[in-house]
Amino acid sequence: MTVNKSRPPAKGKSSANPSNYSQLYKQSEQNAVQGKAPASATVVQPTTTQRTSAEVDWRTEYGYVFKDLRYLLLVSIGLFAVIVMLGFFL
């Protein structure tokens, strides 16, 4: 005689395995909000001044990037010249 084994009840989707990225992101946001306990009843937000793009000196902020781009341009021109010269001789 066969014994009917009962299956465990089917559960809904687990919150630990979200089906897409937005659910994962929303879940992490909710966990972050729930995990933070306010230190006092009133939380004072610090006032920060944001600089606009007109106020930022891009040459000093990204000088190293421009230097690297110039170096990359020179190396690529040199390699291209070597490829063209090898094309003539081979």
N, C-alpha and C positions, 0 to 999 in steps of 0.2 A: 504494500500500500504506500502511496506517495504522500508525503507530508507537504502541505502548502506553506512555503516560507513567506512570511509577509515582508514586503519591501519597506524600507524607511520612507516616510512621506516625502514627496518631491518638494524641494525648497525652491524659493525664488533665486534670482541671481544674487550671488554673493557680492557684498560691497568691497570685498578684498580683491575681486577680479572684475574691474570695470570693463565694459565692452568697448569703450572708446576713450580717447585722450581727454575730452572735455569732462567726462564723468570723473576721471582720475584727478583732474585739476580742481574741479569743484569740491571733490572730497578732501583734497589736501588743504584747500582754503578753509573749509569748515573745521577741519581738525586743528588748523593753526589758530583760528578764532576761538574755538572751544578750549584749547590748551593754554591760552593766555588769560591770566587772571589780572584784572586791573589792580594796581597797587593802591590806588585811592579812588574815591568816588568821582573826582574830577580829574580828567587826564588833560594836561596842557600840551598841545601840539607845538613843537618848536617852529618858529617862523624862519623859513629859509628863503633866501633870495636867489632866484634862478637867473642865470645870465642868458641873454638872448644871443643869437648867432652874430649879431652886429657887434656885440661887446667882446667876443672871444677872439683872441689873436691866434689864428689857425697855424701860422708859421712857427710859433713857439710851442704850441700844444702838440702839433703833429710833425715836428721837424724831423724826427727819426724816421717817420713813415716816408716823407718826401725823399730823404737821403737813400733809404732802401729802394724806393721806386726808381730813382736815378741810376743806382747801381744795377738793378735788374734790367733796366733799359740798355745800359752799356754792354752788359754781358750778353743779352739777347741779340743785339746788333752784331757783336763779335762772333757769336755762334752762327748767325745767319750768313755772315760774310765767309766764314770757314766752309759752310755747306755749299755756298755758291762756287767758291774756288775749287772745292773737291769735285763738284759737278763738271767743271771744265776739264779736269785732268783724269777723271775716271770714266 
